[in-house]
Amino acid sequence: MGKRDNRVAYMNPIAMARARGPAPSSGPSIQDYLSRPRPTWEEVKEQLEKKKKGSRILAEFEDKMNKRWRKELEKQREKKLGEESSSKKEKKRKLKKKLNRSSSSSSSS
C-alpha cells in the first residue's frame, strides 16, 4: 500500500496576475482626479468669505443664547438663595423655640 500523491503544481501568483491582465478600475482614475475642474483663486476667496460670514452669524447667535442662559441662571440662583435663606431663618426660629422650651422646663423642675 503506497501513499497517494497529493502534490499540487505550484502556480506563481505574480505570473497568474500578469496573465490575467490589468485589473478593471472600479472608480475614477488618478488622471480623472488631476484633470477635474478646480475653482479659481477668486472663487476660493469668495467661498472663504461666505464661511466666515456664516460662522460670524453663528457666533453671534451663540453669544445671544449664552447671555439669555446666564440671565435665566441668575434668576434661578437668586430664587434658590432666597428660598434657602428663608428656610434657614425658619430653622433658626424653631431651634430657638426648642431651646427656650427645654431651658424653661429644666429650670422649673
C-alpha positions in Angstrom: 0.0 0.0 0.0 1.6 3.1 -1.2 0.9 6.7 -0.3 -1.2 8.8 -2.5 0.4 11.5 -4.5 -1.3 14.6 -3.2 1.2 17.2 -4.5 -0.3 20.1 -6.5 1.5 22.0 -9.1 2.8 25.3 -7.8 1.4 28.4 -9.6 3.3 31.7 -9.2 0.7 34.3 -8.1 2.5 37.1 -9.8 2.7 35.3 -13.1 -1.0 34.4 -12.8 -1.9 38.1 -12.2 0.1 39.2 -15.2 -1.5 36.6 -17.4 -5.0 37.9 -16.4 -4.1 41.4 -17.5 -4.7 44.7 -15.8 -7.4 44.9 -13.2 -10.5 46.8 -14.2 -10.7 50.1 -12.3 -13.7 50.4 -10.0 -13.6 54.2 -9.6 -12.1 57.4 -11.1 -8.5 57.2 -12.1 -5.7 59.4 -11.0 -5.8 61.2 -14.3 -9.5 61.9 -13.7 -8.7 63.5 -10.3 -5.9 65.6 -11.8 -7.9 66.9 -14.7 -11.0 67.8 -12.7 -12.1 71.4 -12.8 -10.8 73.5 -9.9 -12.0 76.8 -8.7 -10.1 80.0 -9.4 -8.4 81.9 -6.6 -11.2 84.5 -6.6 -13.8 81.8 -6.2 -11.8 80.3 -3.3 -11.7 83.7 -1.6 -15.4 84.2 -2.1 -16.1 80.8 -0.5 -13.9 81.6 2.5 -15.7 84.9 3.0 -19.0 83.1 2.9 -17.8 80.6 5.5 -16.6 83.5 7.7 -20.0 85.2 7.4 -21.8 82.1 8.3 -19.6 81.4 11.3 -19.9 85.0 12.4 -23.7 84.8 12.4 -23.5 81.5 14.3 -21.1 83.0 16.8 -23.5 86.0 17.4 -26.4 83.6 17.8 -24.4 81.5 20.3 -23.5 84.7 22.3 -27.1 85.7 22.4 -28.2 82.3 23.7 -25.4 82.3 26.2 -26.5 85.7 27.6 -30.1 84.5 27.8 -29.0 81.4 29.6 -26.9 83.4 32.1 -29.8 85.7 32.9 -32.0 82.6 33.4 -29.4 81.0 35.6 -29.0 84.2 37.7 -32.8 84.3 38.3 -32.8 80.6 39.3 -29.8 81.2 41.7 -31.5 84.2 43.3 -34.7 82.2 43.7 -32.8 79.3 45.3 -30.8 81.5 47.6 -33.9 83.3 48.6 -35.6 80.0 49.5 -32.5 78.8 51.4 -32.2 81.9 53.4 -35.9 81.9 54.4 -35.7 78.2 55.3 -32.6 78.8 57.3 -34.3 81.6 59.2 -37.3 79.3 59.9 -34.9 76.6 61.2 -33.2 79.0 63.5 -36.5 80.2 64.9 -37.6 76.6 65.5 -34.3 75.8 67.1 -34.6 78.8 69.4 -38.1 77.8 70.4 -36.9 74.3 71.2 -34.0 75.7 73.3 -36.3 78.1 75.1 -38.8 75.3 75.9 -36.1 72.9 77.1 -34.4 75.6 79.2 -37.6 76.8 80.7 -38.8 73.3 81.5 -35.4 72.3 83.1 -35.2 75.5 85.2 -38.7 75.0 86.6 -38.1 71.5 87.8 
